[in-house]
């Protein structure tokens, strides 16, 4: 996975902080032009980390509210 190292580095550096996908994407690649593809790749990394149990996922109840991710 392309951005796995960057996602793991960010989340593990701040284990008690929660991050939304937008924050992670802006940390990895702030260029607006490549944001959509970066977002998809980051979401894939987050899904695999969640399946392995490395991160905690807090899903929002409200419509339009994104999930928050935290290193566990």
N, C-alpha and C positions, 0 to 999 in steps of 0.2 A: 504494500500500500504506500502510496506516494508521500503522504504527510503524517504517517504514523509516528515518526520520531519527534516531530514538532509538537504534535498533540500530546504525546506522553510527557515530553519535557515541560510543557506549560502546565498541565494538570498536576504532575507530580511535584512541581516547584511550589505550588500553592495548594496543599492537600485539603485545607479546611475551607477553601473558597469555592463557590459554585460559578460555573461559566455557562453562558448560552452559546449556541453555535455561531452566532454573529461575532461575538467577541473572539472566539477561537479563530475564525476565518480572517478577521482583521489583523490578528497577531501574526498569522502565517503569511498572508498575502494581501496587503492593503489595496492592491490595484483593483479598481472597479471593473475593469474590462474582463478580468479572469475570475470574478467572484462566484459566478454560478457553478463553474466546474470545480472550483476549490471547495465550495459548500457541499457539493455532492460527495467529493472524496473525503472530506472531514466527517460527514455523516456516516459513511461506510466504516471509517476507523472507529468512531464512537459506538456504532452498533456492535462491532466485533469486540471492543473492549468491554462493553456491557455484557455480552454473552459469556465472556471469560470471567466476569466478576471483578474486573479491575477498577471499574468506576460505578458510582451510584447515579441513577437517573431519577430525577424528580420531575414528574409530568405535571403540567399546569392543568387546572380544572376548567379554566375559562377558555372560550373560543379565541383563537389567535394567539394564545399564550404559548410560547415555546418551552421546551423542556430545558432543565438545567442539569449540568453534569458536574460531578465532583469525584476526585480521586478517592478510592477507598483503601 
